[in-house]
């Protein structure tokens, strides 16, 4: 997350299976009440499939 004068920038990694625009909208809706007059920019940095996420979670 970066807080700038004009925007809040959020970087996320998501799990494959849901539409990315839907996830971005949900993140933006959750953060917007906390951002004041700043724009909320959401950047999807990575998309992980569920099998890969399970492997990483167990290591």
Secondary structure, DSSP 8 states (H G I E B T S, - for coil): -EE-SSEEEEEEEEETTS-HHHHHHHHHHHHHTTSTT-EEEEEEEEEE-HHHHHHHHH-
